[in-house]
Amino acid sequence: MRIETIAGVRHVWRFRPHFHAGDEVVQLLAGRARLRLRDGCRDVVAGDTVVVPAGVFHRFEPLDEHGWAFRSRFMPPTASPARRDSLSARAAALLGARSSLRTDVEAIAQACTVSAGHLARAFRRETGSSLHNFHVLLALHLAKMRLRDGAPIIEAALDAGFFDQAHLNREFVRTFGLTPAAFRSGWATRDQAAAGPSSRAMYHVPGTGLS
């Protein structure tokens, strides 16, 4: 079992709306932050721990200029995601099958036999994300899988549909707060040291203004 842990120093972290493949257990170490979910928001302070289930769109952002520090652990999902047979689910499947990050909302909408405007509104209403943002996140999770397995960064970037390594770097930092190189290095180091069936990667993330 692979367990990933990320620790971020106190900083004005403002992550993009995203989701994780596993449950995220977030402990606030200092400061205050706001957790935004599709159906509302929750303020958390130092000492609080919050669990964001796998697949749930969310965003953490600062409540003041002093920022916040955190530790996140990513665990296997505790529940299987609900099976969906909806317009958004069909669109998501079509996005996952695209070979590049040219989202082409018109083509996706045509394949779903609806207008582009209707698809965009329905997708955001159900998921809390735009189609392109969701498309980028699917590609990021694919790149992470390739990096965990030791693929070169450029290979992971192109396999996942990014235009080049710089494109992956920008989106990776914006979403996860660290570079693909740091992520890959963390898994390589921990996998070499692992003596049993489990492996863990731990990252200490410097403050690097996210938007």
GIWO-V385256 format. One record per backbone hydrogen bond with DSSP energy under -0.5 kcal/mol. NH is the residue of the N-H (numbers start at 1). CO is the residue of the C=O. Records with the same first field share a line. If there is no record, write none. Layout:
# GIWO-V385256
NH: CO  CO
This chain:
# GIWO-V385256
3: 1  199
4: 74
5: 201
6: 72
7: 203
8: 70
9: 205
11: 68
13: 11
15: 60
16: 174
18: 58
23: 75
24: 52
25: 23  73
26: 24  50
27: 25  71
28: 26  48
29: 27  69
30: 69
32: 67
33: 44
34: 61
35: 42
36: 34  59
37: 35  40
38: 57
40: 37
42: 35
44: 33
46: 31
47: 28
48: 45
50: 26
52: 24  50
53: 51
55: 20
56: 53
57: 55
58: 18
59: 36
61: 34
62: 13
63: 32
67: 64
68: 11
69: 30
70: 8
71: 27
72: 6
73: 25
74: 4
75: 23  73
90: 86
91: 87
92: 88
93: 89
94: 90
95: 91
96: 92
97: 93
98: 95
101: 161
103: 101
108: 104
109: 105
110: 106
111: 107
112: 108
113: 110
114: 109
119: 115
120: 116
121: 117
122: 118
123: 119
124: 120
125: 121
126: 122
127: 123
128: 124
129: 123
134: 130
135: 131
136: 132
137: 133
138: 134
139: 135
140: 136
141: 137
142: 138
143: 139
144: 140
145: 141
146: 142
147: 143
148: 144
149: 145
150: 147
151: 146
156: 152
157: 153
158: 154
159: 155
160: 156
161: 157  158
162: 157
168: 164
169: 165
170: 166
171: 167
172: 168
173: 169
174: 170
175: 171
176: 172
177: 172  173
183: 179
184: 180
185: 181
186: 182
187: 183
188: 184
189: 185
190: 186
191: 187
192: 188
193: 189
194: 190
196: 198
199: 1
201: 3
203: 5
205: 7  203
206: 204
